[in-house]
Amino acid sequence: MTGSFLIQMSDNKNFSKVAVVGLGYVGLPLCIRFCESGLEVLGLDIDQEKVDSINAGRSYIQHIDSGTISDLTSKNSLNASTQFSDVQQCDAVLICVPTPLGKHREPDISYVLDTGRSIAPFLKAEEGQSKKLVVLESTTYPGTTDEQLKQVLESESGLVTGQDFHLAYSPEREDPGRTDYNVKSIPKVMGGYTKDCLQKCVDLYSIALDEVYPVTSTRVAEATKLTENIFRCVNIALVNELKVVYEKMGINVWEVIEAASTKPFGFMPFYPGPGLGGHCIPIDPFYLTWKAHEAGVKTRFIELAGEVNQSMPEYVVHIVAKALNAVEKSIRSSRILILGLAYKSNVDDTRESPSFKLIELLAEEGAIIDYYDPHVDKIPKIRKYPELSGKKSVEWNEESVRGFDLVLVSTAHDSVDYQELGQWAKVVVDTRNAMSEVTDANAKIYPA
């Protein structure tokens, strides 16, 4: 099925080997999907540990089974490398690298452009090979693909976009831990630099995915991804603000949302929390805001939502201080357990998790911090918080939990026994409504 831009589906035989740059939560599932569709896949990453793990048949992402990786590598369907020159043997290059924010919350597309510089010398089609296709999947602002990436690829290769190689943008829509949708079944939006570029992109992804949705340009595709996540950001900001307002009125916001959800039209439930997490939602609004300012346009609504969401960790710390004061303690020197380090329930993905900001704020107030997460045994390497890398989760048992002055529920994993938490803990600050069904709790429970 195609979208608003009419593209003919073709029985394309021009793809046999695909390179995927960036072997994280987006790139690795994409590698697997193309392998399962019969293509040979080269996974490229500058992280030698990831490359070694894949070539040894080991997964480093919890929801991806090592048996799947081992099966594909044993068949030579999937191989990993740090050598970007291997792109020369591939028909397409899919870029799935991080697009974080800088110190002043400005877009940082350096990983995208560095990747462009690394692959550009190897984009010229070899004899008997069709023009190579380059697809950017990383979330970014409109104009990244047809301006910055295009310029880098052309200047470093001496080739002409649309003439010597194809260029397209197709945003990732990965949602780690989700079981009702996957890479194969989520419709894929895509836009090309030219119509031929788009046709080439449609041909490739149609091999592996159930549905593609072509649009008229790379900029439309880039804006589509931003719109999807800004929609979530704004609505989460709304319920976060309502949480604060209703708390002052003695009203349970979770009960309000549940009641409002009974309306069969005109309402979609979103839920409050201690801040935004994941790679996209905390970051994407700032990408559009930055680009809009460049164009002389104000994004007041989006910026306000960002301010509300960014203020939530401070609000939670305020509730923690209030809860400790009630038992005649201060944050300083109190032992606090952060329950849940991943950014969402039931996954091991810690990218942009609000738990890190909570740890930072509480530590600044003099608290002694530990964490428990059944999905994160050890904190991975984190660019923003390198000092936390390697810290291990505490054990989950009565003796351990009783040793803390307060437990802060930041992420509610299903595998945690909250009845036990209510029995063992002295004070619980609950940002996720995880304690709502706990009965006969010994702990003093504070919603936040």
C-alpha positions in Angstrom: 0.0 0.0 0.0 1.3 3.4 -0.9 0.6 6.9 0.3 -0.2 10.3 -1.1 2.6 10.3 -3.7 1.8 7.8 -6.5 4.6 5.2 -6.8 4.5 1.9 -8.7 5.4 -1.2 -6.8 8.1 -3.0 -8.7 9.5 -6.5 -8.7 13.0 -5.1 -7.9 15.9 -7.5 -8.0 18.6 -4.8 -7.4 19.1 -5.5 -3.7 21.1 -8.3 -2.3 23.1 -6.7 0.4 22.2 -3.9 2.8 24.4 -2.0 5.3 22.8 -0.7 8.5 24.9 1.9 10.3 24.2 2.1 14.1 23.4 -1.2 15.8 21.3 0.0 18.7 17.6 -0.3 19.5 16.6 0.8 15.9 19.4 -0.6 13.8 19.7 -4.1 15.2 15.9 -5.0 14.7 16.2 -3.5 11.2 19.1 -5.8 10.5 17.2 -8.8 11.6 14.1 -7.9 9.5 16.1 -7.6 6.3 17.9 -10.8 7.0 14.6 -12.6 7.6 13.5 -11.2 4.2 16.3 -13.0 2.4 18.9 -10.2 2.1 22.5 -10.2 3.3 23.0 -7.5 6.0 26.2 -5.8 7.1 25.9 -4.1 10.5 28.2 -1.2 11.0 29.1 0.5 14.3 32.0 2.3 15.8 31.4 0.4 19.1 33.7 -2.6 18.9 31.8 -4.4 21.7 28.6 -4.4 19.8 30.3 -5.6 16.6 32.0 -8.4 18.6 28.8 -9.4 20.3 26.9 -9.8 17.0 29.7 -11.7 15.3 29.8 -14.0 18.3 26.0 -14.6 18.1 25.2 -12.6 21.3 22.4 -10.1 21.8 23.0 -7.0 24.0 19.4 -5.9 23.8 17.0 -7.7 26.2 14.0 -8.2 24.0 16.2 -9.6 21.1 17.1 -13.2 21.7 20.7 -14.3 21.2 19.5 -17.4 19.4 18.1 -15.1 16.7 21.5 -13.4 16.2 23.4 -16.6 16.4 21.2 -18.2 13.7 21.6 -15.3 11.3 25.4 -15.0 11.8 25.9 -18.8 11.5 24.3 -18.6 8.0 26.4 -15.5 7.1 23.2 -13.6 6.6 24.3 -11.1 9.2 27.8 -9.8 9.8 29.0 -6.8 11.8 32.0 -4.6 11.2 33.7 -1.3 12.1 35.1 -0.9 8.6 32.9 1.5 6.6 34.8 0.6 3.4 32.7 -2.5 3.4 29.8 -0.3 2.2 31.3 -0.6 -1.3 29.9 -4.1 -1.5 26.4 -3.1 -0.5 23.4 -1.9 -2.5 21.9 0.3 0.2 23.1 2.1 3.3 20.6 2.7 6.1 21.7 5.3 8.8 20.3 4.7 12.3 22.6 6.8 14.5 21.8 9.0 17.5 20.6 12.6 17.1 20.9 14.0 20.6 20.7 17.5 21.9 23.7 19.7 22.7 24.5 21.5 25.9 22.1 24.3 25.1 19.4 21.9 23.8 20.3 22.6 20.2 20.2 19.7 17.6 23.3 17.7 17.4 23.4 15.9 14.0 27.2 15.3 14.2 26.7 11.5 14.2 24.7 11.7 11.0 27.2 13.9 9.2 30.2 11.8 10.5 28.5 8.7 9.1 28.0 10.6 5.8 31.7 11.3 5.7 32.5 7.7 6.5 30.4 6.2 3.7 30.8 8.8 1.0 34.1 7.5 -0.5 32.4 4.2 -1.1 29.1 5.2 -2.8 30.2 4.9 -6.4 28.5 2.0 -8.0 30.8 -0.8 -9.1 30.6 -2.3 -12.6 27.3 -4.2 -12.9 25.9 -2.7 -9.7 22.9 -0.3 -9.8 23.1 3.1 -8.1 23.4 2.8 -4.3 20.7 4.0 -2.0 21.3 6.0 1.1 18.5 6.3 3.6 18.5 8.3 6.8 16.3 6.9 9.6 17.5 9.0 12.5 15.0 11.5 13.8 15.9 15.1 12.8 14.6 18.4 11.6 13.3 19.1 8.1 16.1 19.8 5.7 18.7 17.6 7.3 18.6 15.0 4.5 18.4 17.3 1.4 20.7 20.0 2.8 23.4 18.9 5.3 23.6 15.1 4.6 23.4 15.6 0.8 26.1 18.3 0.9 28.4 16.0 2.9 27.9 13.0 0.7 28.5 15.0 -2.5 31.5 16.9 -1.2 33.2 13.8 0.1 32.4 11.5 -2.8 32.5 13.8 -5.8 29.1 12.3 -6.9 25.8 14.0 -7.6 22.7 13.1 -5.6 19.9 11.6 -7.8 22.3 11.1 -10.6 25.1 8.9 -9.2 23.4 7.7 -6.1 19.9 7.8 -4.5 19.0 9.6 -1.3 15.9 9.2 0.9 14.6 9.7 4.4 12.4 7.2 6.2 11.9 7.7 10.0 12.2 4.8 12.4 9.1 4.0 14.4 10.6 1.5 16.8 8.9 1.1 20.2 11.1 -1.2 22.4 9.2 -3.9 24.2 6.0 -3.6 22.3 4.5 -6.9 21.1 1.4 -5.9 19.1 3.5 -4.1 16.5 7.0 -4.7 15.1 9.4 -3.6 12.4 7.6 -5.6 9.8 4.0 -4.5 10.6 4.5 -0.8 11.4 3.7 1.3 8.2 6.9 2.9 6.9 6.8 6.6 5.8 9.4 7.6 3.3 10.4 10.5 1.1 13.1 10.8 -1.6 15.3 13.6 -2.9 13.9 12.8 -6.4 11.1 10.6 -7.6 13.6 8.0 -8.7 15.2 8.1 -5.2 11.8 7.5 -3.6 11.0 4.7 -6.0 14.3 3.0 -5.0 13.5 3.5 -1.3 10.0 2.0 -1.8 11.5 -1.0 -3.7 13.9 -1.7 -0.8 11.6 -1.5 2.1 8.8 -3.3 0.3 11.0 -6.4 0.4 10.9 -6.5 4.2 7.8 -4.6 5.4 4.1 -5.0 5.1 3.3 -1.5 4.2 5.1 1.6 2.9 3.7 5.1 2.7 5.6 7.4 0.2 5.4 11.2 0.6 6.4 13.9 -1.7 9.8 14.9 -0.1 12.3 14.1 2.5 11.2 17.2 4.4 7.6 15.9 4.7 8.9 12.6 6.0 11.2 14.4 8.5 8.3 16.6 9.6 6.0 13.5 10.0 8.3 11.9 12.6 8.5 15.2 14.5 4.8 15.6 14.5 4.1 12.1 15.8 6.3 12.7 18.9 5.4 16.3 19.5 1.8 15.1 19.7 2.7 12.8 22.5 5.0 15.4 24.2 2.2 18.0 24.3 -0.4 15.7 25.6 1.9 14.3 28.3 2.7 17.8 29.3 -1.1 18.5 29.7 -1.6 15.5 32.0 1.5 16.4 33.9 0.2 19.9 34.6 -3.2 18.5 35.5 -1.5 16.1 37.9 0.0 19.1 39.8 -3.3 21.0 39.7 -5.5 18.1 40.9 -3.0 17.1 43.6 -3.5 20.6 45.1 -7.3 20.0 45.0 -7.1 16.5 46.5 -8.1 14.8 43.3 -6.5 11.6 42.0 -5.5 12.4 38.4 -5.2 8.7 37.5 -8.8 8.1 38.5 -9.8 11.1 36.4 -8.0 9.8 33.4 -9.6 6.4 33.8 -13.0 7.9 34.0 -12.5 10.2 31.0 -11.3 7.2 29.0 -14.8 5.7 29.1 -15.8 8.3 26.5 -15.8 6.4 23.2 -14.8 9.5 21.2 -13.0 12.8 21.5 -10.6 11.6 24.2 -7.3 9.7 24.1 -5.6 8.8 27.5 -2.1 10.0 28.2 -0.5 9.4 31.6 1.7 11.6 33.8 5.2 10.7 35.1 8.4 12.0 36.6 9.6 13.4 33.2 10.0 12.3 29.7 12.2 9.4 28.6 13.2 7.5 25.5 15.2 8.9 22.6 12.4 10.7 20.7 9.8 12.4 22.8 12.1 14.4 25.1 14.3 15.5 22.1 12.1 15.9 19.0 10.2 19.0 20.0 13.5 20.9 20.4 14.6 19.9 16.9 11.5 21.5 15.4 11.7 24.5 17.8 15.3 25.2 16.7 14.5 24.9 13.0 11.4 27.1 13.4 13.4 29.8 15.1 15.9 29.7 12.2 12.9 30.4 10.0 11.7 33.2 12.2 8.7 31.4 13.6 7.8 31.0 17.2 6.7 27.7 18.6 5.1 28.9 21.9 2.8 25.9 22.4 5.6 23.3 21.9 8.0 25.2 24.0 5.5 25.5 26.9 5.0 21.7 26.7 8.7 21.2 26.9 9.0 23.5 30.0 6.2 21.6 31.8 7.7 18.2 31.1 11.2 19.4 32.0 9.9 20.7 35.4 8.5 17.3 36.5 11.7 15.9 38.1 11.9 19.0 40.3 8.3 18.6 41.2 9.0 14.9 42.2 12.0 16.0 44.3 9.7 18.4 46.1 7.3 15.6 46.9 10.3 13.5 48.1 11.4 16.3 50.5 7.8 16.6 51.8 7.5 12.8 52.4 10.8 12.7 54.3 9.9 15.8 56.3 6.8 14.0 57.4 9.0 11.4 59.1 11.4 14.0 60.5 14.1 13.5 57.9 15.7 15.6 55.2 16.9 14.6 51.8 20.5 15.2 52.9 22.0 11.9 54.1 18.8 10.0 53.5 19.2 6.7 51.7 16.9 6.7 48.6 16.2 3.8 46.3 15.2 4.7 42.7 12.8 1.9 41.6 13.1 1.6 37.8 15.9 3.0 35.7 14.6 2.2 32.2 12.6 5.0 30.6 9.5 2.8 30.2 8.0 -0.3 31.7 9.3 -3.8 31.0 12.4 -2.9 28.9 16.1 -2.4 29.4 16.2 0.8 27.4 17.6 3.7 29.6 17.9 6.3 26.9 17.0 9.8 28.3 15.3 8.1 31.3 14.0 10.7 33.8 15.5 8.5 36.5 18.9 9.9 35.8 17.7 13.4 36.3 16.1 12.4 39.6 19.4 10.8 40.7 21.3 14.0 39.8 18.9 16.3 41.6 18.7 14.1 44.7 22.4 13.7 44.9 22.8 17.5 44.7 20.7 17.7 47.8 23.0 15.3 49.6 21.0 12.0 49.3 22.7 8.6 49.1 21.3 7.0 46.0 20.9 3.4 44.8 18.6 1.9 42.2 16.8 -1.3 41.5 15.7 -2.4 38.1 15.0 -6.1 37.1 15.8 -5.2 33.5 19.0 -3.2 34.0 21.6 -5.1 36.1 24.3 -2.4 35.4 24.1 1.1 34.1 25.4 1.2 30.6 27.7 3.9 29.1 25.8 7.2 29.1 27.2 10.3 27.4 25.4 12.7 29.7 26.1 10.8 33.0 29.4 9.1 32.6 30.0 9.0 36.3 27.0 6.5 36.7 28.3 4.0 34.1 28.9 0.6 35.7 26.8 1.2 38.8 24.9 -2.0 39.7 21.3 -2.6 40.7 20.8 -3.6 44.4 19.2 -6.9 45.3 15.4 -7.1 45.7 14.7 -8.5 49.1 13.3 -7.3 52.4 16.6 -6.6 54.1 17.7 -4.5 51.2 14.5 -2.4 50.8 14.2 -1.9 54.5 17.6 -0.3 54.5 16.3 2.8 52.6 14.6 5.8 54.1 12.5 6.2 50.9 11.7 4.3 47.7 11.0 6.4 44.7 9.0 4.6 42.0 10.2 6.1 38.7 9.4 3.3 36.3 6.7 0.6 37.1 7.9 -2.8 35.8 5.3 -5.6 35.9 7.8 -8.0 37.4 8.1 -5.9 40.6 5.9 -7.1 43.6 4.4 -3.8 44.8 2.7 -5.6 47.6 6.1 -6.5 48.9 7.3 -3.0 48.4 4.3 -1.7 50.5 5.2 -4.1 53.3 9.0 -3.6 53.3 9.4 0.1 52.6 9.2 2.9 55.1 8.1 5.6 52.7 7.2 5.3 49.0 6.9 8.2 46.5 4.9 6.8 43.6 5.1 8.6 40.2 3.5 5.8 38.2 0.4 4.9 40.2 2.1 1.5 40.8 0.9 1.3 44.4 -2.8 2.0 43.7 -3.9 -1.6 44.3 -1.6 -2.4 47.2 -3.5 -3.3 50.3 -2.4 -3.3 54.0 0.8 -1.4 53.2 3.1 -0.6 56.1 4.8 2.2 54.1 3.6 5.7 53.9 2.7 6.3 50.3 2.8 9.6 48.5 1.6 10.0 44.9 3.8 12.3 42.8 
